[in-house]
């Protein structure tokens, strides 16, 4: 009854199944591995200290800032120039503002935004201490640039010319006539220029949470295993159908050849009307030559 399995059609079906199931299992396992890797990276990022214990390094060696270099202690040398205030920033449950000064680096690299510290109350440029003059060498914790979804940023706009709501190169490059690094540092205690200011605690590594891509990998894992199950289901369904056909043929109850079309029976009155029309045609006189 199962001789149909030796037909070319079933050879092709079986070959497809033999190749498709391992491929689906492999892809599902690979997607599951990707999810586990992202989950492990998320766990390591949560356990990583905000300030790295690795030794300080020149800021140029740590750029561009990423999940690895964020939190590293960076060193820089240069001259302070333009200064801005960053309003509506909370430190120790009190609202105030950051004092942000751009450091023109001695090696000619783009200017480095330096958060020298925090002051309570409304942003007032007259109350912010001026940066030290001349060349300074400093060290601070490297931070990733902010964006509109960063906590605490000021997105309402309409700020004075000496204030900025987001610490990033995109928000500063139009305010100064020189290039700016797309990163910033927050000074630690005892650095030149932060006397009278409260040091701003560094933030955790941005985007260290379990992102949407991880859950996409988990969803793709389920899809590939579902595909494998669907292939098996369709194989058994085709096998059962062809086995039933073979059994019916063996019992002699399967129809031979394709089914013949059925001519619909004329409706009542149709046959008599057709006969009268034919008789009327016969009674018509023949056309004269």
C-alpha positions, -999 to 999 in steps of 0.1 A, spaced: 0 0 0 29 23 6 46 17 -28 37 53 -37 66 63 -14 90 51 -42 75 74 -68 95 105 -80 70 128 -64 75 113 -30 113 112 -35 111 150 -39 88 154 -9 111 133 13 142 151 2 126 184 10 116 172 44 150 158 52 166 191 43 140 215 57 138 201 93 175 203 101 177 237 85 148 250 107 162 234 138 196 250 131 182 284 125 161 282 156 191 272 177 211 300 162 185 326 170 182 311 205 220 315 209 217 351 198 191 358 224 212 341 251 242 362 241 222 395 243 208 384 277 243 376 290 256 410 277 227 427 295 236 409 327 272 419 325 262 455 318 240 455 349 269 441 370 294 465 355 303 494 379 294 529 367 330 540 370 354 515 354 382 502 376 406 502 346 434 528 346 429 562 331 436 567 294 438 596 270 403 605 258 413 601 222 420 564 228 385 558 243 366 574 214 341 567 200 324 561 232 305 528 235 293 503 262 329 493 269 345 528 272 316 545 288 325 549 325 363 548 318 384 576 334 396 598 305 425 623 306 427 655 285 448 686 282 438 719 267 423 753 273 388 761 285 367 783 261 330 786 257 308 779 287 271 769 288 246 760 315 224 728 313 191 735 331 167 713 350 192 687 362 187 669 395 215 659 418 207 645 452 169 651 448 176 688 443 170 706 410 197 728 396 219 730 365 252 717 351 281 740 343 294 728 309 326 741 295 343 732 262 379 722 264 400 730 233 424 701 233 461 708 229 466 681 202 441 697 179 413 672 184 377 685 185 367 703 217 357 681 246 325 690 265 334 690 302 307 691 329 327 708 356 300 705 382 264 712 394 248 743 410 214 744 427 186 767 416 178 784 384 204 786 357 222 820 360 254 826 341 265 852 366 265 827 394 285 800 375 322 802 383 345 811 354 368 783 342 405 785 350 427 803 324 456 788 306 463 752 298 449 726 322 452 689 325 421 671 338 406 637 343 369 628 343 345 599 337 337 595 300 300 596 292 280 588 260 263 617 243 227 624 253 197 622 231 160 632 234 152 599 253 180 604 279 167 609 314 167 645 326 173 662 293 155 695 285 135 691 253 111 721 254 134 744 235 134 782 238 166 783 259 188 814 260 220 814 239 241 805 269 222 774 278 218 739 261 193 713 269 211 682 256 248 674 260 258 662 225 278 673 195 246 678 176 233 704 201 267 722 205 281 723 170 258 751 159 267 772 190 305 773 186 327 778 155 348 747 159 342 709 159 330 691 191 336 656 203 304 635 204 310 626 241 316 644 274 333 639 307 322 647 342 350 659 365 359 641 396 368 657 429 400 678 430 401 687 393 411 722 382 380 744 376 354 726 397 360 744 430 326 755 445 308 731 422 292 697 432 306 669 411 280 653 388 278 616 394 284 596 362 254 578 347 252 541 339 261 528 305 233 538 281 212 512 263 225 484 286 190 470 290 176 440 272 166 457 239 140 449 214 164 429 192 168 403 219 131 397 220 131 396 182 157 368 184 135 349 208 105 353 186 124 341 155 135 311 176 99 301 181 90 307 144 118 284 131 107 256 154 71 261 144 82 259 107 99 225 115 67 212 132 46 224 102 69 205 78 64 173 98 26 179 100 23 184 62 44 153 55 21 131 77 -10 147 61 2 140 26 12 105 36 -22 98 50 -40 112 20 -20 92 -5 -23 60 17 -61 64 16 -61 68 -21 -39 37 -25 -62 17 -2 -93 27 -22 -76 17 -55 -67 -17 -40 -104 -22 -30 -115 -12 -64 -136 17 -53 -114 45 -66 -127 62 -98 -107 54 -129 -96 84 -149 -108 119 -145 -145 125 -137 -167 131 -167 -185 164 -170 -222 162 -162 -246 178 -186 -273 196 -167 -309 184 -175 -331 209 -193 -356 227 -172 -393 218 -177 -408 234 -208 -374 241 -224 -375 210 -246 -411 217 -259 -402 253 -266 -372 242 -286 -393 218 -306 -419 245 -314 -391 268 -325 -377 241 -348 -412 234 -363 -417 271 -370 -385 273 -388 -396 243 -410 -429 260 -419 -412 291 -432 -414 293 -470 -382 288 -488 -367 321 -502 -375 326 -540 -345 328 -562 
